Amino acid sequence: MALGTQQVLASVAAAWEAMEAGALFLFALPHSSLGWGFGPVRELGAAPNVLRFQVDYCAWGATSRRRTTVLTNYPSFRGLAGRCTCQGAP
């Protein structure tokens, strides 16, 4: 199994464990990542009380856009969402 796949599986498992323990989690991948089509990630995103949103890093002062998609069970994290209209690198 590829290292990237192992890392995603470990992160998804940690998110499930956090939810079962009543704790918060934030799971993020690049918006264009193939990981979003991976079964365990799709299942996590479909769980009750899990929010999904995008953030562009340049909306927070970074020099590149770096669009990222986030899954979380903490509604206040949605405040991080930000889409940038800059002409910076995607």
trRosetta pair geometry for C-beta under 8 A, 3 or more apart (Angstrom, degrees):
i j d omega theta_ij theta_ji phi_ij phi_ji
1 5 5.2 -113 176 85 95 126
1 6 5.6 114 117 -59 115 93
2 5 4.5 91 64 6 86 105
2 6 7.0 -152 96 -7 45 86
3 6 5.5 -56 -150 36 34 114
3 7 6.3 35 153 -21 67 104
4 7 5.7 -53 -149 34 32 112
4 8 6.5 30 154 -17 65 104
4 35 7.8 -118 157 -74 107 114
5 8 5.8 -54 -148 36 32 109
5 9 6.3 31 154 -18 65 108
5 38 7.7 177 -129 -128 83 145
6 9 5.8 -56 -146 39 30 111
6 10 6.3 29 155 -19 65 107
7 10 5.8 -54 -146 37 30 110
7 11 6.3 29 155 -18 64 107
8 11 5.7 -57 -148 38 31 111
8 12 6.2 29 155 -18 66 107
8 29 7.7 22 -112 -84 108 131
8 35 5.3 -159 -114 -137 145 122
8 38 6.3 49 138 81 150 166
8 40 7.3 136 134 77 99 121
8 41 6.5 -46 178 -59 119 114
9 12 5.8 -54 -144 38 30 109
9 13 6.2 31 155 -19 64 107
9 40 6.2 72 -113 58 69 166
10 13 5.7 -54 -146 37 30 112
10 14 6.4 32 153 -20 64 105
11 14 5.7 -52 -148 35 32 112
11 15 6.5 35 151 -21 64 102
11 27 5.8 124 152 -128 113 104
12 15 5.6 -51 -150 32 34 113
12 16 6.6 34 152 -17 65 102
12 27 7.1 57 -90 -126 57 152
12 40 4.6 97 133 144 169 117
12 41 6.1 -112 -87 -80 130 59
12 43 8.0 73 -170 67 132 98
12 44 5.3 -131 -143 -47 97 141
13 16 5.8 -53 -151 36 33 110
13 17 6.3 32 152 -18 66 107
14 17 5.6 -54 -146 39 33 112
14 18 6.3 39 153 -25 65 103
14 25 6.9 151 121 -124 84 132
15 18 5.6 -50 -149 32 31 114
15 19 6.6 30 154 -17 63 103
15 25 4.2 157 -126 137 75 164
15 27 5.2 -27 -74 -50 142 127
15 44 5.7 51 95 -145 141 134
15 71 7.2 29 -147 104 157 117
15 73 7.9 144 -171 -14 93 112
16 19 5.8 -56 -151 36 32 109
16 20 6.3 31 153 -18 66 107
16 44 7.0 -107 -60 -106 87 99
17 20 5.7 -54 -145 38 32 111
17 21 6.2 21 157 -10 66 112
18 21 6.0 -68 -149 45 27 104
18 23 4.1 -93 -161 82 80 102
18 24 6.5 -53 166 83 127 16
18 25 4.1 132 71 -50 156 112
18 73 7.5 176 111 30 111 133
19 22 7.7 44 -176 -70 30 21
19 23 7.4 -91 -60 58 22 64
19 25 6.8 -64 -45 7 79 123
19 47 7.2 -35 -128 146 174 153
19 49 7.8 143 -139 85 120 121
19 73 5.7 139 -98 -47 98 164
24 72 7.2 14 -175 -170 91 96
24 73 6.0 -154 -136 73 60 91
24 74 4.4 33 -145 -58 123 121
25 71 8.0 -1 109 109 101 85
25 72 6.4 -164 93 -134 58 63
25 73 5.9 51 41 17 81 102
25 74 7.7 171 46 -14 35 101
26 70 6.2 -23 -166 -164 91 111
26 71 7.6 154 -158 82 43 50
26 72 4.6 -5 -106 -96 68 110
26 74 7.1 -50 -66 31 90 117
26 77 5.9 -180 -99 -132 116 158
27 41 7.8 -166 142 -134 140 89
27 44 6.8 7 41 135 163 148
27 70 6.9 141 76 -160 50 57
27 71 4.4 -12 61 60 104 99
27 72 7.0 -179 21 -70 67 58
28 68 5.2 20 -174 169 113 121
28 69 7.0 166 -147 84 65 42
28 70 4.7 -20 -96 -102 90 77
28 71 7.6 -168 -72 24 45 63
29 33 4.2 -84 155 35 117 156
29 35 4.8 -130 -142 69 163 133
29 36 6.4 -164 78 -54 137 84
29 41 7.6 -8 -7 -141 147 146
29 68 7.0 168 87 -156 26 80
29 69 6.1 -15 64 60 76 89
30 33 4.5 122 64 -43 82 98
30 66 7.4 -89 -120 -167 92 73
30 67 7.2 77 -166 86 69 65
30 68 6.0 -68 -112 -107 37 68
30 69 7.6 37 131 16 20 82
31 54 6.0 35 -98 -128 122 114
31 67 4.0 -25 -2 119 139 103
31 68 6.0 -135 -40 -106 80 12
31 69 4.8 109 -106 -29 64 95
32 67 7.5 81 -20 78 86 108
33 36 5.7 116 82 -14 84 89
33 69 7.8 -130 30 35 105 110
34 37 5.8 -52 -175 34 62 109
34 38 7.2 81 131 -40 72 93
35 38 5.1 -35 -158 3 50 124
35 41 5.5 107 157 -42 81 165
36 41 6.0 -118 -124 121 30 138
36 42 7.4 85 171 -71 53 77
36 45 7.9 40 -151 -35 79 154
36 69 6.5 34 -88 68 130 150
37 41 7.7 39 51 66 18 121
37 42 7.1 12 -156 -52 26 116
38 41 4.5 70 71 14 94 112
38 42 6.9 -174 84 -11 43 88
39 42 5.7 -59 -144 37 29 110
39 43 6.2 28 160 -19 66 106
40 43 5.6 -52 -145 35 32 114
40 44 6.5 35 155 -20 64 102
41 44 5.7 -50 -149 34 33 112
41 45 6.4 31 153 -16 64 108
41 71 7.8 -177 -166 -13 80 150
42 45 5.7 -59 -149 40 31 112
42 46 6.3 24 155 -17 66 111
43 46 5.8 -61 -146 39 30 108
43 47 7.0 52 151 -47 61 90
44 47 5.8 -34 -161 -6 36 118
44 50 6.4 174 157 -141 65 167
44 71 5.9 84 125 145 109 162
45 50 6.0 -152 -142 117 30 134
45 52 5.5 35 -149 -70 104 130
45 71 5.3 -107 -94 -104 77 133
46 50 7.4 32 59 57 14 129
47 50 4.5 73 69 -9 90 128
49 73 5.4 41 131 -142 100 93
50 71 5.6 3 178 -172 111 100
50 72 7.1 155 -154 77 67 23
50 73 5.6 -46 -98 -81 62 76
51 71 7.1 158 79 -152 47 49
51 72 5.6 -23 58 65 94 77
51 73 7.3 149 11 -101 82 25
51 74 8.0 -93 29 61 121 38
51 75 6.4 113 -29 -105 148 57
51 77 7.3 164 71 71 130 103
51 78 5.9 -68 149 -72 155 107
52 69 6.6 4 -171 -179 93 101
52 70 7.0 165 -148 84 48 52
52 71 5.5 -17 -95 -97 77 72
53 69 7.4 177 94 -151 28 63
53 70 5.6 -16 63 57 73 98
53 78 5.6 117 -19 -131 157 75
53 80 7.6 137 93 76 129 84
53 81 4.2 -70 159 -91 136 120
54 67 6.0 -5 -172 -170 116 96
54 68 6.8 152 -154 80 65 43
54 69 5.3 -36 -96 -97 75 67
54 70 7.3 161 -98 12 24 82
54 81 6.5 70 69 -141 46 90
54 83 6.6 48 98 -81 111 91
55 59 6.7 -122 -170 47 74 128
55 60 7.5 13 175 -17 114 120
55 67 7.5 163 85 -149 38 52
55 68 5.4 -18 62 62 85 94
55 70 6.3 30 0 -14 108 123
55 80 5.3 -33 -89 137 143 92
55 81 5.6 -124 -80 -123 81 36
55 82 5.4 41 -141 39 76 75
56 59 4.7 96 74 -15 89 105
56 65 4.9 -45 -160 -167 107 78
56 66 7.0 128 -159 69 56 55
56 67 5.2 -26 -97 -93 76 71
56 68 7.8 161 -91 18 28 72
56 82 5.9 -101 43 104 78 80
56 83 5.5 81 -4 -137 120 37
56 84 3.9 -124 101 7 144 101
57 60 6.0 -70 -167 44 47 100
57 62 3.7 -7 139 30 104 150
57 64 6.5 27 72 83 122 67
57 65 6.6 120 44 161 81 23
57 66 4.1 10 10 64 126 112
57 67 7.9 -125 -2 -67 77 27
57 68 7.0 66 -46 -4 90 113
58 61 7.3 -158 -158 53 40 7
58 62 5.1 -93 -82 69 48 81
58 63 7.0 -1 -105 169 94 4
58 64 6.3 -125 -60 106 105 19
58 65 4.9 -46 0 -99 121 46
58 66 7.3 133 -25 29 79 80
58 84 4.4 36 82 -92 102 176
58 86 5.2 -92 134 32 147 143
58 88 5.2 160 -89 40 158 152
59 82 3.2 -178 127 131 155 125
59 83 6.6 79 -67 55 141 8
59 84 4.3 -144 -61 -62 81 96
60 80 7.9 -15 -65 -158 137 78
60 82 6.4 133 -43 54 84 152
62 65 7.9 161 90 -85 112 8
62 66 6.4 -43 112 29 153 123
63 88 6.8 -178 163 -144 48 137
64 88 5.5 -173 -130 153 39 122
64 89 4.6 -32 -135 64 99 104
64 90 8.0 -5 -179 77 94 16
65 84 5.9 -152 -125 63 87 128
65 86 6.7 -168 -82 67 93 105
65 88 5.1 161 -41 88 83 105
65 89 6.2 -144 11 89 91 51
65 90 5.3 -40 54 -142 136 29
67 90 7.0 -33 0 -177 107 76
70 77 6.9 -130 140 143 142 124
70 80 7.1 32 15 85 167 128
70 81 7.9 -133 39 -82 125 78
72 77 4.5 -20 97 62 168 152
72 78 7.8 -152 63 -53 125 65
74 77 4.7 83 87 -13 98 109
75 78 5.8 -28 -176 0 54 115
76 79 5.9 -21 177 2 60 116
77 80 5.5 -26 -180 8 65 116
78 81 5.5 -14 -177 -11 60 117
84 88 7.4 -9 123 33 139 116
